[in-house]
Amino acid sequence: MLAAMSQPPAAASRDEPVIRERGDACPGALRLHAADDGFLARVRIPGGALTVRQASLLAVAADRFGDGHLELTSRGNVQLRGLAEGCGGGLAELLDGAGLLPAPSHERVRNIVATPMSGDVLPWVGELDRLLCANTRVTALSGRFLFAFDDGRGDVAALEPDVTVLARPGGRALVRLGPAAGAVSVAAQDAPRAALLAAEYFLDAVDAAGTRAWRVGELPAGHALDDAEFAARLTGAGIDAVRVAGVAWPCSPPPGPQSGGTGERGTLCVLPPLGRLTSEQWRVLVQVADPGTGLRVTPWRSVVLHDVPLDVPLEAPARRLEGAGLVVSADSAWRSVTACTGQPGCAKALADVRADARAVAERARGPLPVHWSGCERRCGHPRGTRWVDVLATRDDGYRISVHGRAVARQTDLAAALTAARGTTSDQISPDQSRSESEVAVKK
C-alpha cells in the first residue's frame, strides 16, 4: 500500500529527551543475536580496514560457522548470519587469531568509520582503537556510539557521528560533538586522544542526566555537551584546544561503484547488491585486493580496493568482479538501493524486502536513494540525505514516501518507485492522513 507515514527516525526531531529503560543489546562478535535464520555475529572493523589475511579468515568463518554469506553494515562492519548455537567459542578463537577481536569488554565499542578513498586518517583510527581498548571507562558506551575520522572531504562527517574528527590544513583537526554547529580545533597528533576524551565527556553527561542515553543526540537539553566545557577538558588534559564557533562543514557524496587511476594501478569501489555477498564473491574481492593495502569496508555497504592493477590481459580485476556478480559500474541500478534483512531472517519483518527489491531494481531508477524496510524500525536506513522510504505493510504491500510525505499515486510498485525517486522538494505533497492518501501498490 502507498500512504503517508510518520517521519523516518533520521529526520525526526527530539522535543522530549530519550529515556532508555534497558541496556543496549547491539550484537557483537561475542554477544550473538538470535535471529530467525540462526545466530548473528557483528565483527567491528575500525575504519573498515582489513588485511588480506583478515578478510580471508572472515570467509572461512562464514563457511565454517554460518550460512556462507557476509553482510556489510552501515557502520563499515561485517556480519555473519545463520550461525549455529554453541559456535561462539570456535568463532571467537578464529577471530582472535585474525586480530579482529580485542578484549571481550571492548569489542562492541570500536565503532569507528573513516574516509575510505584515502589512507590519510588510518593512523588516527589505529591510535583511537588502541586508546579505547586500554580505557575501562569507555566500556559503558553503547554499541551504537559512533566515531568518525574524515580526511576533509565531508563523506563520513555526514553520517551523524557522535564524535567527528575532520582533518584541516596546517596540521590541525576539528573535533565536533554530535550535531553541534561549532567545534574545537586541536593539533592533528592530538585528535585521537581528543576523540577519546569526548566519549568520556559524553559518559559523564549520561551519568548526570540519568536517562541512559546511547548517543549524543539523545541527551536532554539540560545536559547537552558544550564546546566550551569540552575545550576546557582538553586543556586540562594537556591538549591545546581552541573553540571554533561556526564551521562550514564540507559534505561529499559517498563513493559509488567506480574504477579509476592514472597509471597501471588505481582504485576500485565495489558494490555488492544490497550489501550481501557469498563467501565465494568475498574471496574474489580478496584475490583482487593488493596484499599491501588490503580492503576497506565502507559505511555505504561497499568495498574499496586501493592500488590494484587496472589493465591485466584476460584477468582485469573489474571483469573478474563483475563476473562474480559484484558491481563496479557507476550507472548500475544498485548504486543507491539498500534494504534491511527482511524475511526470512528477521521475525519482525512483514516481507522479503530483498527479494522484492531485486525484482524491480532495474525498472525503478532515479536520482534519490531508496531504502526497503520490513517493519517500522527501518534498520539500516540512509542518514544525512533525502531518500525514498519503502515500508512493508501487513496487507502484503508497501507504503512509499520521501521524508514522511507521500509522493506517488501509481498502483504498480516499479512505477511508484520511479516516480518517488525522481521527486523534487516542490513536488512532495503535504502530509495527509492514511485514509486520504492510501493507494494499492502491487509487488
C-alpha positions in Angstrom: 0.0 0.0 0.0 1.1 3.6 -0.6 0.4 6.1 2.1 1.7 9.0 4.1 3.8 7.8 7.0 5.4 9.1 10.2 8.8 10.8 9.9 11.7 8.5 9.5 14.0 8.2 12.5 16.8 10.2 10.9 14.5 13.1 10.2 12.6 13.1 13.5 13.1 15.9 15.9 13.6 15.2 19.6 11.4 17.5 21.5 11.4 15.2 24.5 14.5 13.5 26.0 15.1 9.9 25.1 14.9 7.7 28.2 16.4 4.3 27.9 14.9 1.7 30.2 17.3 -1.1 29.3 20.9 -1.6 28.3 22.0 -1.6 24.7 21.5 -5.1 23.1 23.5 -4.3 20.0 25.2 -7.6 18.8 28.9 -8.2 18.6 31.3 -10.9 17.8 30.9 -12.4 21.3 27.4 -11.3 22.1 25.5 -13.2 19.4 22.0 -12.1 18.4 19.3 -14.8 17.9 17.6 -14.2 14.6 15.0 -16.2 12.7 17.7 -17.7 10.4 20.1 -18.6 13.3 22.5 -16.5 15.4 24.1 -13.3 14.1 27.6 -12.0 14.8 28.8 -8.5 14.1 32.5 -8.1 13.7 33.7 -4.5 14.3 36.3 -3.3 11.9 37.7 0.1 12.9 37.9 2.3 9.9 36.7 -0.6 7.8 40.4 -1.6 7.2 41.1 -5.3 6.7 44.3 -7.0 5.7 44.1 -9.7 3.1 44.6 -12.4 5.7 41.9 -11.0 8.0 39.5 -10.8 5.1 40.3 -14.4 4.1 39.6 -15.7 7.6 36.2 -13.9 7.6 35.2 -16.0 4.6 36.4 -19.1 6.5 34.2 -18.1 9.4 31.2 -17.6 7.2 31.5 -21.1 5.7 32.6 -22.9 8.9 30.1 -21.4 11.3 27.4 -19.5 9.3 25.3 -19.7 6.1 28.2 -18.9 3.8 27.4 -15.2 3.4 28.8 -12.0 4.7 26.9 -8.8 5.2 28.2 -5.2 5.2 26.7 -2.8 7.6 26.1 0.9 7.7 29.0 1.3 10.2 31.5 -0.4 7.9 31.4 -3.6 9.8 30.8 -7.2 8.7 28.0 -9.5 9.9 27.9 -13.3 9.8 24.4 -14.9 9.8 22.9 -18.4 10.2 25.4 -19.2 13.0 24.7 -22.4 14.9 24.0 -22.3 18.6 27.2 -23.1 20.5 29.6 -21.9 17.9 30.7 -18.8 19.9 33.9 -20.3 21.2 35.2 -21.5 17.8 34.2 -18.2 16.2 36.0 -16.2 18.9 39.1 -18.3 18.5 39.2 -17.8 14.8 38.6 -14.0 15.0 41.2 -13.6 17.8 43.8 -15.4 15.6 43.0 -12.9 12.8 43.5 -9.9 15.1 39.8 -9.0 14.9 38.9 -9.5 18.5 40.1 -7.2 21.3 39.4 -7.8 25.0 35.8 -9.0 25.4 34.9 -5.9 27.4 35.7 -3.6 24.5 34.7 -5.5 21.3 31.4 -3.6 20.9 32.7 -0.1 21.5 35.1 0.0 18.5 32.6 1.8 16.2 34.9 3.9 14.0 34.2 4.9 10.5 36.8 6.7 8.3 37.1 8.2 4.8 37.6 5.1 2.6 39.0 6.7 -0.5 42.3 7.6 1.1 44.6 6.3 3.8 45.3 9.6 5.4 43.2 9.1 8.5 44.0 5.5 9.2 46.8 6.3 11.7 44.1 8.2 13.7 41.8 5.2 13.5 44.6 2.8 14.8 45.5 5.2 17.7 41.9 5.7 18.8 41.3 2.0 18.7 44.4 1.4 20.9 43.2 4.1 23.4 39.7 2.7 23.5 40.9 -0.8 24.3 43.2 0.5 27.1 40.4 2.5 28.7 38.0 0.9 31.2 35.6 3.9 31.3 34.5 3.6 27.7 33.2 0.1 28.2 30.0 1.9 29.3 29.5 3.2 25.7 26.6 1.6 23.8 27.3 -0.5 20.7 25.7 2.3 18.7 28.1 5.2 19.7 29.9 6.3 16.6 33.3 7.9 16.0 34.2 9.3 12.5 37.5 10.3 11.1 37.1 12.5 7.9 40.0 13.5 5.7 38.4 16.8 5.0 36.0 16.0 2.1 33.0 15.5 4.4 31.9 12.0 3.5 31.8 10.2 6.9 31.1 13.6 8.6 27.6 13.4 7.1 26.8 10.2 8.8 25.6 11.8 12.1 28.5 10.6 14.2 28.6 11.2 17.9 32.3 12.3 17.6 33.6 13.7 14.4 37.2 14.4 13.7 37.7 16.5 10.5 41.2 16.9 9.1 42.2 20.6 8.4 45.2 22.2 6.7 48.3 23.1 8.6 48.4 20.0 10.8 45.1 20.7 12.6 41.8 18.9 13.2 38.3 19.9 14.2 36.5 17.8 16.8 32.7 18.0 16.8 30.3 16.7 19.4 27.2 15.2 17.9 25.4 17.6 15.6 26.9 20.8 17.1 27.4 23.8 14.8 30.7 24.6 16.4 33.8 22.5 17.1 37.1 22.5 18.9 40.4 22.8 17.0 43.4 20.7 18.1 46.7 19.7 16.7 46.4 16.7 14.4 48.5 14.5 16.6 46.1 15.1 19.5 43.0 14.2 17.5 42.6 10.5 18.7 43.0 11.4 22.4 40.6 14.3 21.9 38.1 11.9 20.5 38.5 9.6 23.5 38.0 12.5 25.9 34.9 13.5 24.0 33.5 10.0 24.7 34.3 10.3 28.4 32.6 13.7 28.5 29.5 12.1 27.0 29.5 9.4 29.6 29.8 11.9 32.4 26.8 13.7 30.9 24.8 10.4 30.7 25.5 9.8 34.4 24.4 13.3 35.3 21.2 13.1 33.2 20.2 9.7 34.4 18.5 8.9 31.1 20.9 6.1 30.0 21.4 7.8 26.6 23.1 5.7 23.9 24.1 8.6 21.6 25.0 12.3 21.9 21.7 13.4 20.2 19.7 11.6 22.9 20.9 13.8 25.8 18.3 16.1 27.3 18.8 19.8 26.7 19.9 20.5 30.2 22.8 18.0 29.8 23.8 18.7 26.2 27.5 18.7 25.5 29.1 22.1 25.3 32.0 23.2 23.2 33.4 25.5 25.9 33.3 22.8 28.5 34.9 20.3 26.1 37.7 22.7 25.2 38.3 23.2 29.0 38.5 19.5 29.5 41.0 19.1 26.7 43.1 22.0 28.0 43.1 20.3 31.5 44.4 17.1 29.8 47.3 19.0 28.3 45.8 19.4 24.8 46.0 22.8 23.2 42.3 23.4 22.2 40.6 26.4 20.5 36.9 26.8 20.2 35.6 27.4 16.7 32.1 28.9 17.0 30.8 28.3 13.5 32.1 25.8 11.0 31.1 25.4 7.3 31.1 21.6 7.4 32.0 20.1 4.0 29.7 17.5 2.5 30.8 15.0 -0.1 28.7 12.2 -1.6 29.7 8.7 -0.7 31.8 6.8 -3.2 29.7 4.8 -5.7 30.8 1.9 -7.9 33.8 3.1 -9.9 37.2 2.4 -11.1 39.9 4.9 -11.6 43.6 5.6 -11.8 46.2 7.4 -13.9 48.7 4.6 -14.5 48.8 0.8 -14.3 47.3 0.7 -10.8 44.4 2.5 -9.3 41.3 2.3 -7.1 38.2 0.2 -7.4 35.0 0.8 -5.4 32.9 -2.4 -5.5 29.3 -2.6 -4.6 27.7 -6.0 -3.6 24.0 -5.6 -4.3 22.2 -4.9 -1.0 25.5 -5.3 0.9 25.3 -9.1 0.9 28.0 -11.4 -0.6 28.6 -15.1 -0.8 31.9 -16.3 0.6 33.0 -17.0 -3.0 32.2 -13.5 -4.0 34.2 -12.3 -1.0 37.1 -14.4 -1.9 37.2 -12.8 -5.4 37.5 -9.4 -3.7 40.3 -10.8 -1.6 42.1 -12.2 -4.6 41.9 -8.8 -6.4 43.0 -6.8 -3.4 46.6 -5.6 -3.2 48.4 -7.6 -0.4 49.9 -4.4 0.9 46.8 -2.2 1.2 44.1 -4.8 1.8 40.4 -4.0 1.7 38.3 -1.0 3.0 34.7 -1.8 4.0 32.7 1.4 3.8 29.6 2.6 5.7 27.8 2.6 2.4 28.0 -1.2 2.2 30.7 -1.2 -0.5 34.3 -2.2 -0.5 37.2 0.0 -1.7 40.3 -1.7 -3.1 43.4 0.6 -3.4 46.5 0.1 -5.6 45.1 -2.7 -7.7 46.2 -3.4 -11.3 43.7 -1.9 -13.8 44.9 -3.4 -17.0 45.9 -7.0 -16.8 45.2 -9.1 -20.0 42.3 -11.6 -19.7 42.2 -11.1 -15.9 41.4 -7.5 -15.5 40.1 -7.0 -11.9 36.9 -5.2 -12.9 36.0 -8.1 -15.2 36.6 -10.6 -12.5 34.5 -8.7 -10.0 31.6 -8.2 -12.5 31.8 -11.9 -13.4 31.3 -12.7 -9.7 28.1 -10.7 -9.6 29.6 -7.6 -8.0 29.0 -4.0 -9.2 31.8 -1.7 -10.4 29.8 0.4 -12.9 28.7 3.9 -11.9 25.4 3.6 -13.8 24.3 0.4 -12.1 20.7 0.2 -10.8 22.1 -1.0 -7.4 24.2 2.2 -6.8 21.7 3.6 -4.3 19.4 0.8 -3.3 19.6 -0.6 0.3 17.4 -2.9 2.4 17.1 -4.3 5.8 17.4 -8.1 6.4 13.7 -8.7 6.0 12.1 -12.1 5.9 13.1 -14.9 6.5 16.0 -13.7 8.7 14.0 -11.2 10.9 11.0 -12.1 12.9 9.6 -8.5 12.9 9.8 -8.2 9.1 6.5 -8.3 7.1 8.0 -9.0 3.7 11.1 -10.5 2.0 12.2 -7.0 1.1 15.5 -8.1 -0.5 13.7 -10.3 -3.0 11.1 -7.6 -3.8 14.0 -5.0 -4.3 15.7 -7.3 -6.7 12.5 -7.9 -8.6 12.1 -4.1 -9.5 15.6 -2.7 -9.2 16.3 -2.4 -13.0 12.8 -0.9 -13.6 12.8 1.6 -10.8 15.6 4.1 -11.4 16.0 7.7 -10.2 18.4 10.1 -8.5 17.1 9.7 -5.0 18.4 6.7 -2.9 15.8 4.2 -1.8 15.7 2.0 1.3 13.4 -1.0 1.7 12.2 -1.8 5.3 10.4 -4.8 6.5 9.0 -3.0 9.6 8.6 0.4 11.2 12.1 0.2 12.8 13.7 0.8 9.3 17.0 -0.8 10.2 20.0 0.4 8.2 18.2 3.4 6.6 20.3 6.2 5.0 21.3 9.2 7.0 22.1 12.8 6.2 20.2 12.8 2.9 16.7 12.8 1.4 15.7 9.3 0.5 12.7 7.2 -0.6 11.3 5.1 2.2 9.7 1.8 1.1 7.9 0.3 4.1 6.3 -3.1 4.1 2.7 -3.3 5.4 0.6 -6.1 6.8 -1.6 -6.4 3.7 1.2 -7.7 1.5 2.1 -4.3 0.1 4.3 -1.2 0.7 3.9 2.4 1.7 6.3 4.8 -0.2 7.3 8.3 0.8 10.1 10.8 0.9 10.8 12.2 4.4 7.4 11.3 5.7 5.3 12.6 2.8 3.5 10.5 0.2 4.8 11.2 -3.3 3.4 8.6 -5.7 0.0 7.5 -6.8 0.8 4.7 -9.3 -0.6 1.2 -8.5 2.5 -0.6 -9.8 5.4 -0.9 -7.4 8.1 -0.2 -10.0 6.2 2.8 -11.4 5.6 4.2 -7.9 9.3 3.9 -7.0 10.4 5.5 -10.3 8.1 8.5 -9.6 9.3 8.7 -6.0 13.0 8.6 -6.9 12.6 11.4 -9.3 10.7 13.6 -6.8 11.9 17.2 -6.1 11.2 19.1 -3.0 8.4 21.2 -4.5 6.7 18.0 -5.7 6.2 16.5 -2.3 2.6 16.7 -1.2 1.7 17.9 2.3 1.3 15.3 5.0 -2.1 13.6 4.7 -3.9 11.0 6.8 -3.5 7.4 5.8 -7.2 7.2 4.8 -6.8 10.2 2.4 -3.6 9.0 0.6 -3.6 5.2 0.7 -3.2 3.7 -2.7 -2.7 0.0 -3.5 0.8 -0.9 -4.7 1.3 -4.3 -6.1 4.5 -6.2 -5.7 
